[in-house]
C-alpha cells in the first residue's frame, strides 16, 4: 500500500485564508520530510493548529514533523 497523507485545519485556525495558508505550509513540510522519514503503507494526518502552524518558522515546522515521525516509528 502506498504512503498516504491528509491535511486538516478546523475553523479554530481562522478564516479560509488562514486555514489555506496553514495547509500549504503543512503540505510543503510533508513534501520535504516524508520521502526521507515516512514509511510505505502508513497513513499520516497533519493537523493545522491555531497560530502555531501559520506563524512557526518553516525549518522548525519541518523539524517538528521529523521529530514526530521518528517518535511514531520508534515505538
Secondary structure per residue as TSV (DSSP state, phi and psi in degrees):
chain	resnum	aa	ss	phi	psi
A	1	X	-	360.0	141.0
A	2	X	-	-74.5	162.4
A	3	X	-	-76.0	131.5
A	4	X	E	-119.9	148.0
A	5	X	E	-133.8	135.2
A	6	X	E	-123.4	151.8
A	7	X	E	-129.4	138.9
A	8	X	E	-146.8	146.6
A	9	X	E	-144.1	126.3
A	10	X	-	-83.5	173.6
A	11	X	G	-67.4	-13.3
A	12	X	G	-64.7	-24.7
A	13	X	G	-67.6	-33.2
A	14	X	-	145.7	-159.7
A	15	X	S	-73.9	-178.2
A	16	X	H	-59.8	-37.3
A	17	X	H	-63.2	-45.4
A	18	X	H	-66.5	-40.6
A	19	X	H	-64.6	-43.5
A	20	X	H	-65.9	-38.0
A	21	X	H	-64.0	-44.2
A	22	X	H	-61.4	-42.6
A	23	X	H	-67.0	-38.2
A	24	X	H	-62.3	-41.3
A	25	X	H	-66.1	-39.4
A	26	X	H	-65.3	-40.0
A	27	X	H	-61.8	-44.0
A	28	X	H	-67.5	-38.3
A	29	X	H	-63.9	-42.4
A	30	X	H	-64.7	-40.3
A	31	X	H	-63.0	-31.9
A	32	X	H	-83.6	-34.5
A	33	X	H	-100.6	-39.6
A	34	X	H	-63.2	-35.6
A	35	X	H	-59.5	-29.6
A	36	X	H	-88.4	-42.4
A	37	X	H	-110.2	-14.3
A	38	X	-	-75.9	161.0
A	39	X	-	-122.1	141.7
A	40	X	T	-64.9	139.1
A	41	X	T	93.2	-4.7
A	42	X	-	-98.7	150.4
A	43	X	E	-110.8	127.9
A	44	X	E	-115.4	138.4
A	45	X	E	-123.9	119.2
A	46	X	E	-103.7	127.3
A	47	X	E	-112.1	124.0
A	48	X	E	-76.5	136.7
A	49	X	-	-113.8	151.7
A	50	X	T	-57.3	128.6
A	51	X	T	65.8	-41.9
A	52	X	H	-73.0	-37.5
A	53	X	H	-70.8	-44.5
A	54	X	H	-77.8	-28.8
A	55	X	H	-102.1	-11.8
A	56	X	S	-70.0	143.4
A	57	X	-	-55.7	137.0
A	58	X	H	-64.3	-38.5
A	59	X	H	-64.2	-37.4
A	60	X	H	-67.6	-36.8
A	61	X	H	-63.8	-43.3
A	62	X	H	-65.0	-39.0
A	63	X	H	-63.6	-38.7
A	64	X	H	-63.1	-41.8
A	65	X	H	-66.4	-42.4
A	66	X	H	-62.6	-42.4
A	67	X	H	-62.0	-44.1
A	68	X	H	-64.0	-41.3
A	69	X	H	-65.5	-42.7
A	70	X	H	-62.8	-39.4
A	71	X	H	-66.8	-41.6
A	72	X	H	-65.6	-43.8
A	73	X	H	-82.0	-10.2
A	74	X	H	-85.3	-16.4
A	75	X	-	-78.3	360.0
